[in-house]
């Protein structure tokens, strides 16, 4: 069993939106999160989708699911006070669904609601790698030089040829990520920047695949303009074959 947990709990402060969170901004009459959900809904190996959403926007999301015929969403849960807490709420709902369906070996793909430019191939590669190795982090090659400040004030510059940028989906055995999440919460560790950072902190070795460069997270107006341009490119490819 493969379950997608989509995180849509952010408020979009960096997007400077006034009337709605960034995940509900529309392009061609369709909210960003619907573009994202469609990718998982249409994938033949995804059995169910859980969305962790801003509580006040859950009724609107349900309306959008009906309008755009998103059929695999099995639960929508309120987000938490942090990204980690929101994802945990989604993971608990995924656990409940897996137990109902007898999916003891469930794989969970954790993805941002505002990353609508992944591909079917990326989702497939995540599932295959996680089945074989226990987890999978979608990455892209670093295209600029990283500078890491050390505790003593000195700088370390990692070799760019060996550097990757972690994106999403981040995919795990459901039981593994829940065990670690519950351990972190019991220890008061509730501000990990993402799931792979938390898993690595607790001793798990992460496995990677290379995903598409356009797999950006839409957090600023510039990101939205790039998203709009990429959608236009995809539409032109379908219509004109280039």
C-alpha positions, 0 to 999 in steps of 0.5 A: 500500500502506498499513501501520499500525505500532502502538507497544505498547512502553511499561511503563505507569508512570503507570498504576501497574499492577502485573501488566501494562503498560497496553496489556494492561489489559482492558475487558470481557475485551478488552485495550486494544491489541486495541480499537486493532488491531481498528480497523485490521484492519477498515479496508478500506484497511489492507493490513498491521499491524506491532506493536512490542511489549514482548518479554516480552509478544509470546507473550501478544499472539500469543494475543490475536490468535488469540482476537480474530481479528485477521488483518492483523498481518504482524509483531511486533517487540520494542520498543527502549530508547525510543519512537523506537527502538521505532517504528524497529523497526516501520518496518523490519519494515514496509519488509521487508513492503512490499518483499515485496509490491512496495509501493514507494510504501507509506504508513505510519500510526504509531499508539499501541497505547493510542489505541483511540478513533479512527475509520475516518474518521480513518484514511481521512483520514490515508491520503488526505492523506498520498497527496496531500501526503506526510504527515498529522498527526492533531490536535485543536483546543487547548481551553486556553491554552498558555504557552511558556517562552523561554530567557531566562525570559520567557513566550510565549502563542500564540493559542489559535485557531491552536493544535492538539494533535498526536495520532495516527495520524501518517502518512508515506511509508514511505521518507521517515520511514525516511530521516529516522529513519536520519539521526537515529540516525546523528547520535545523535538518538534522543529525539524525542518523536514522529515529526512532531517529528523530521520537522519538525526535518529540514525537512519541512512537516507537514500536518494533519487534525482528528480526534475529541476522544475520541482520547485516549492512555490513560496514567493511571487517569483516561484508563482511566475515560474510555475505559470510559465512551466504550465504554459510550456506543458500545455504547448507540448500537449497542443503543438507537440513541442 
